[in-house]
Amino acid sequence: MFALFKRSKNNETLQKCSNEQQFDFDDSIALKILAAIKKEFGLDYSKQEYITMRKIERFALKNEIYDFQQLHNMLASSPKLKERLINMLTVGETYFYRELGHMEILAEFMQQNPVHNILCAPSSSGEEVYSILLYLQENMQETLSVTLVGIDLNSDAVNAAQQGCYSQRSISLLPLEIVQKYFKNDNSKFCIDSSIKCRASFRQCNIFDKSLMQLGTFEVIFSRNMLIYFNDKQKKEALANLRALLADGGILFIGHADISFHPEGFEKIYSPKGSYLKKI
Ligand SMILES: C[S@@+](CC[C@H](N)C(=O)[O-])C[C@H]1O[C@@H](n2cnc3c(N)ncnc32)[C@H](O)[C@@H]1O
């Protein structure tokens, strides 16, 4: 069914213009949906409120839901629908060998400290996890004992990570010899070799979820370009969770724009290759 609709100037409510379908996209209800998303997943869209509400509106229409109140109710009763909405909202940019300086620092750290378990939170579609493994494999002798765990809220991204097949664009920063050595070109997709893939595992997980602590402890954590989605209170909560997962003396890499304050329980270490946080 196709129906015309328009947005009213005053109350931002999407109203029907035809007789075919009743629409009621009342933004005050959309704000309630955004508040619930922020509470559960930390995702704070207050700086992109209007654009995010329009994305949610398109999501509702795609699912043949024609008013925000109905969507709000359905999200409360359907975990699958909520998962699809979160997947749509959290598609994040990522690619192989992003901010390579951190991997150089990791290799230096590993020369002085035993590292067996590395966590990547968030891992998105796996590029960062496989980059770390590729970098260590190519630049260090004794890496076979290292395993990587990747977690992400977005279940589509977790599935893609488990498959390990990527576009040309995603691998464009990788040296050609690494692509030739570790990837199979399969129907315009580049699929990572099983010798690397078998050292990584991925699971869907919310950084604010208490079950996170069951992952165990890690000597190194990469948490790059996720905190940026949160407000300061949530950033602090997420950092406290990550700190609890770090072994004593362990180190945490975050993205350069992720926080603008000094996080409690960490010492900031600067190096020409980048900075990182050490648990104290
Ligand atoms: C821009 S990507 C960063 C990926 C990778 N770390 C990198 O730097 O290239 C951000 C990721 O954060 C994930 N994310 C957002 N909120 C999250 C949460 N509450 N728990 C776990 N992952 C979350 C999103 O699903 C998305 O895949």
The ligand as an SDF file (V2000), in Angstrom:
LIG
                    3D

 27 29  0  0  0  0  0  0  0  0999 V2000
   32.3770    3.0670   15.0290 C   0  0  0  0  0  0  0  0  0  0  0  0
   32.2090    1.4050   15.5440 S   0  0  0  0  0  0  0  0  0  0  0  0
   33.8570    1.1520   16.1660 C   0  0  0  0  0  0  0  0  0  0  0  0
   34.4340   -0.1620   15.7140 C   0  0  0  0  0  0  0  0  0  0  0  0
   35.9370   -0.3520   16.0030 C   0  0  0  0  0  0  0  0  0  0  0  0
   36.2040   -0.3860   17.4150 N   0  0  0  0  0  0  0  0  0  0  0  0
   36.7700    0.7070   15.3360 C   0  0  0  0  0  0  0  0  0  0  0  0
   37.2870    1.5970   16.0240 O   0  0  0  0  0  0  0  0  0  0  0  0
   36.9120    0.6940   14.1030 O   0  0  0  0  0  0  0  0  0  0  0  0
   31.2170    1.5970   17.0140 C   0  0  0  0  0  0  0  0  0  0  0  0
   30.5760    0.3050   17.4940 C   0  0  0  0  0  0  0  0  0  0  0  0
   30.1320    0.4890   18.8510 O   0  0  0  0  0  0  0  0  0  0  0  0
   29.0660   -0.4140   19.0360 C   0  0  0  0  0  0  0  0  0  0  0  0
   28.3220   -0.0600   20.2690 N   0  0  0  0  0  0  0  0  0  0  0  0
   27.5800    1.0570   20.4920 C   0  0  0  0  0  0  0  0  0  0  0  0
   27.0270    1.0000   21.7180 N   0  0  0  0  0  0  0  0  0  0  0  0
   27.4260   -0.1560   22.2920 C   0  0  0  0  0  0  0  0  0  0  0  0
   27.1570   -0.7780   23.5420 C   0  0  0  0  0  0  0  0  0  0  0  0
   26.3510   -0.2040   24.4500 N   0  0  0  0  0  0  0  0  0  0  0  0
   27.7340   -1.9700   23.8120 N   0  0  0  0  0  0  0  0  0  0  0  0
   28.5460   -2.5760   22.8910 C   0  0  0  0  0  0  0  0  0  0  0  0
   28.8110   -2.0410   21.6610 N   0  0  0  0  0  0  0  0  0  0  0  0
   28.2590   -0.8410   21.3720 C   0  0  0  0  0  0  0  0  0  0  0  0
   28.2490   -0.2410   17.7550 C   0  0  0  0  0  0  0  0  0  0  0  0
   27.3700   -1.3160   17.5410 O   0  0  0  0  0  0  0  0  0  0  0  0
   29.3520   -0.1230   16.6730 C   0  0  0  0  0  0  0  0  0  0  0  0
   29.5920   -1.3690   16.0580 O   0  0  0  0  0  0  0  0  0  0  0  0
  1  2  1  0
  2  3  1  0
  2 10  1  0
  3  4  1  0
  4  5  1  0
  5  6  1  0
  5  7  1  0
  7  8  2  0
  7  9  1  0
 10 11  1  0
 11 12  1  0
 11 26  1  0
 12 13  1  0
 13 14  1  0
 13 24  1  0
 14 15  1  0
 14 23  1  0
 15 16  2  0
 16 17  1  0
 17 18  1  0
 17 23  2  0
 18 19  1  0
 18 20  2  0
 20 21  1  0
 21 22  2  0
 22 23  1  0
 24 25  1  0
 24 26  1  0
 26 27  1  0
M  CHG  2   2   1   9  -1
M  END
$$$$
